[in-house]
């Protein structure tokens, strides 16, 4: 059996040597091919391009700054897909890398979705993070792959699409990878401003695709909210972050708002 590992990178300058070493060290009973896609955006388009080039029976999508948790990572990740055809997509838990700075650890504690819990059993999730996502080839193309029109939230859209086709979307037990958090205030601003800008783009041009994600994390489920319900919850979250003195969460929300408002001016006014 062949497994295709698809790694989108913002540019050819991205260093993925650590990830490649992790992949080489995997204990596995199958062959893998590694497909790197450089300089293609948005992310959904990059992943779809990799899928079109792939020859494997199973696709594993990894962000280029991911590091794998152990040498059984790939075995654990794809086993459920081989054992149960009702499973549409699976993901691994996201953890903060060892050696992260105090700023990064605090960011992960305060900002939801920075991490996901390591579980002991297969656990249903609302969204399988595209930072580490595996799916059978035929299911991927059945659901239409990732949405290429939107700059963010493509993992939400494909997860919802899988469930609409009666596939389950699951977090794999005892399987995790490391994903770095913003290293400093500058990266916090850039990340959250970009997220706000992307959310505004989807709201304006593809509002039906701005699917609601529970603020507590992927193992919680939330029904689709109206725009005003989302705004109300966001405002409540801002005040809650102030009351609990979560400074990095407060700043994250503030720069997310800045990105959203900039997007409104950019896409609506000009």
N, C-alpha and C positions, 0 to 999 in steps of 0.2 A: 504494500500500500504506500502511496505517496501523499505526503502532507505538504501543502504550499504555505510557507510563512511569508506574509506580505507586509512590508515595512515602508510606509510613506514617510518621506523626509522633506522638510521645507526647502532644502537645497543640497547640492552635492557636497557641501562643506560639513554637513552633520556627521559627527563621529559616532559610529555604531559598533566600534570594536568590542566594547564590553558586552553588548547584546549578542554579537556573533560568537564570542567565546562562550557565553551561557548556552547558546543553541548547540554549539559543538560538543559541549559537555553533557548533553542530555542522554539519559539512559532510555533507549527506545527500541521498538521492534518494527520500525517502519522507516522509510526513507523520507528525507525532507528536501525541498528546494526552497531557496531564499530569493525572493523577488523584491528588490528595492526600487521604489518610485521616487524620483527627485523632482522638486520644483513644480508639482502639479497641485492646483487648488481649485475649488475647496477640497477639504479632506475626503469627502464622499467620492469625488471624481478620482482622486488618487487611488483610493482603495478599489474602486471598480476597475480602473485600468490594470491594477495588479491582478485582480481576479480574472480578467479577460486573458492575461498572459499565462495564468497559472494552469498547471496540468494535474494538480493533485485532486484527490477525492474529498479532502477536507481543507478548508481555508482557515488559517490562523492569522488574524490581523493584530499587529503589535505596533504601538508608537515607537519612534526611533530612540526615545530616551528611557524606555522601559528596561529594567533588569529583572531576570527571572529568579524566583524565590529559591528553587533547588533543582537538582538534576532529574527529578521526576515530573517536572512541571508539564511538559507536553503530553506525557503519558496520561497524567491525571486529567488534563484539560479535555482531551479528545475522547477519553473512554466513554463518557455518557452518550456522546453522539453515535458511537459504534454500537452501544448496547440497547438504545431505545430510539426508534425512528420518530416517536412523538415529540422528542426534544428538538426544537428548532435552532436555538443558539445558546452558547454557554460563555461565561466570562470567569475571570479569576478575581480574587480580592485584590484591591489596590492598597498598598501600604507605603509609608514614608521610608525612604532608603536609610539604612544604617549610616551613621555619621552625619546625618542632617544637622543643620545649624539650629540654634535655639529659635530663631525667627521662623524657620520652616516647620519645626515641631509645633510651635504655637499656632501657626497658620492652619496646620492640619487639625489641631484640636478645636479651633474656633469656627472654621469655615466648612459647612456641610459639603459632602461629596468629595472632599479631599482624600478620604480613605473609605474603604468598605470593610466590614468585619470578615475575619476568617471564620468559616462555618464548618461544622462537623458532618453535615448532611447536605445533599442537594437542596438548594433553597431558591424558591421562585423570587425573581427580582422584577421590578418595573422596567428598568433599563439595563441592558448589558452594555457596559462601557466599551466603546470602540477602541479604547487604549489597549485592551486585550480581549479579543472577541473571536470565537471559533464557531464555524457553521459548516454543514455539509454542502458540497458543491451544488447539488441539485436544488437544495432548499434556498440557497443564496440567490440563484437565478430565478427560482419560482417567485420569490418575494420581490424581485426586481432590483436586488442589490441595494446599495446606499443611495439616498437621494443626493443628486449632484447639484441641485439648485440652491441649497441653503448652506451658509457658512458655519453653522453650528447646530447641534441637536439631531444630527443624522443618526446617531445611535438610538435616540428615542424613537425616531420614525421607523427604523427597521425592527426594533423590538415590538412596537405596536403592530406593525405589519405581520410579524410572525404570529403573534397571539390572535390576530384577526383570522388567521388561517389555521387556528386551533393547535399551533405548536406552543410548547412551553419554552420559557426563557429562564435559565437557571444560573445560579452562582455555584461553582464547583467546590466541594469541600477540600479543606487542607491544601489549597492551591492558591498561591499569591505571587504577585510581582511588585516590584518597587517602582514608584513613579515620583520624581522629584517635585517638590512644591516650590513656589516662588522664593528666590534666595534673599530678596531684599524688597524694600518699598518700591523701587523702580519696577521690578518684575510684577509685584502685586498690582500696581497701577496698570501696567500694560495688559496683563491677563484679564483683569476684570473690566477694563475699558473695552477691550476686544469682545468680551462676552456680551456686554451690554449693547455694543454696536451690532453684533450678530443677531441678538434677540430682536432688536428693532427692525432689522432687515426682514426677518421672518414674519414678524407681526404685520409689516406693511405689505409685503409681496406674497407671502404664503401663510396667512393667519391660521389656516386649518392645520398647519404642520407645527405650530408652536404648542406642542403637547405639554401638559402639566406634569411636572416631576415633583414628588414629595420632598419638601425641604429637609427632612431628617435623613434621607439617604435612600439608596436603591432598593433596600429590602422592605421599605414602606410603600404603600400604594396610594395613589391619589386619582380622583376622577378629574376629567377635563374641566378646567375653570374658564370662566369668561375673562376677558381682559381686565375688567374692573375688579373682579375677585382676586386676580393675581396682583394687581396694584395694591389692593387693600392688605393682602397678606405680606407683600413686600414692605409696605410702610410699617406694619406691625413688627416685622422682623428688624427693621432699622431701630425702632424704639427699644425693642427687646435687647438688641446688641448693646445699646447704650446703658440700659439698666443693669445688665450683667457685666458691664465693663469689658466687653470683648472688642478691644480696639481694632484688631486686624479684620474682624468680621465687619465692624462698622465702616472701616475704610474701604473694604472690598465692595460693600453695597453702595457706598458713595461714588466710587469710580465706575461701578456698573451703571449707576444712574447717569453719570456724565457721558458714558459711551452711548447709552440709549438716547439721551437728548441730542447728542451730536448726530446720531443716526437719523433722528427725526428731522433735524434741520437739513441734513445731507440728502435724504431720500424724498422728503416731502416739499421742501422749500426751494430746492435748486434742481 
